Amino acid sequence: MLSELKTLLAEVDDLRSSASLLHWDQATYMPSQGASARGRQLATLSRLAHEKFTAPRLGEILDELESLENELDPESDDAALIRVTRRQYQKAIRIPVAFEAKFSAHTAQIYEAWAKARPANDFASIRPLLEKSLDFSRELAQFFPYDHIADPLIDFSDEGMKAESVRALFAALRADLVPLVEAVTARTPADDTFLRGHFADEKQEAFAAQIVRAVGYDFERGRMDRTHHPFMTKFSLGDVRITTRARAEDATELLFGALHEAGHALYEQGIARNLEATPLATGTSSGVHESQSRLWENLVGRSRPFWEHFYPRLQEVFPSQFGAVSLEAFVAGINRVSRSLIRTDADELTYNLHVMIRFDLELEMLEGKLLVADLPEAWRARYQSDLGLASETETNGAMQDVHWFSGTVGGAFQGYTIGNILSAQFYAAARREIGDLEGQLRRGEFEALREWLTRNIYRHGSKFTAEEIVRRATGEELSTAPYLGYLRGKFAS
Ligand code: ZN
């Protein structure tokens, strides 16, 4: 019975991985004329995967496995497989096949339209499609019981969290964050003009590849390509890919983008190989996933010890740009705090304010209190009040992020801030155990940190919920204290 379950789940995984490959291709190399057929192909694959996963036979198998499950050690892979599959099955059977297919086709269409409308600052053309996305999101939520309409959407990415618990968490963080941002931005910001100039794409890419290889990203089980909106994707535990975006006039976008995506990839590459082709072979929640991209990008990648090792190498690659810039100035430059319009360019300190704006606005849209037509103005007003500046264009405003234009409105943003909070909590726990972690970073050694993360987080895949992973890895509940301590230590001094 267990082997029948695994065979069935492997087939579902094959269909989903094939869809992921088509998505990857759409976002990297596909010619634009391929879009409409691609939308249809993705809809077909997603329908087949959904049909297979929600077939009554899977329900029967899960019922029959109940007595076996009770005999198994709850921490065993098989018990976790039955438990997690049942949870996902019970969610999936609530969603009609026809809905899945319609929504998937719509998603491909709006993504393609967004990719054109965003650079053209053409919100009017995307508006009806975004209204449809909002309708789909509300329809999807209706298939589930909820207290707040966003709850089911949040639960898809961050299982166990609700609008209410995220609001409470964000309010607690915000109370300490806002005064800290005020204090830090009142000072003269660090000079970072040397990060702008001309940096040949190929050189940036080669250097970023060197860095992600050094932290442990395995190119035998992955590759790095270019896209508009960088992401990590996995087709199997032996094929975990990252994508980057280069800007010749900016030395940091590709570099930190690559480190960020490599952090996601390290998680997936670190999953125990025997979980392959099951629902357990993926990161456990978007918050825990994001904690890994943030940990490598920020706690490691923007730290002084890290650059003590890598800065001389960067100076060799770009001697005319960095030859006369000291290590101190460079580290201060890459950690410059300033209020800005673009989330993905934001510094560590203001980043969460960008996330909170999006989270609040999507909740208002789902609640029906904010119309899509009024989104650009609401966006501007919130940026003005929270960050003291507002974009004149929708390119740098409500259209800047891919999320609402490639999935549901709701559920996709809270994970970033949960991830930031967790990154510091995990890092603090690793540091307690490893001892001389900074000394290791200074020598370009990442083995012990990666090993700690693999042992406590990566290898488990989705065997445990985010809540369980946090408790097992840190001995604590989710807490903002390590994160606020980290931010104060780094920025308030
Ligand atoms: Zn990420």
Boltz pocket constraint, residues with backbone or C-beta under 6 A from the ligand:
constraints:
  - pocket:
      binder: B
      contacts: [[A, 260], [A, 264], [A, 289], [A, 290], [A, 293]]
      max_distance: 6.0
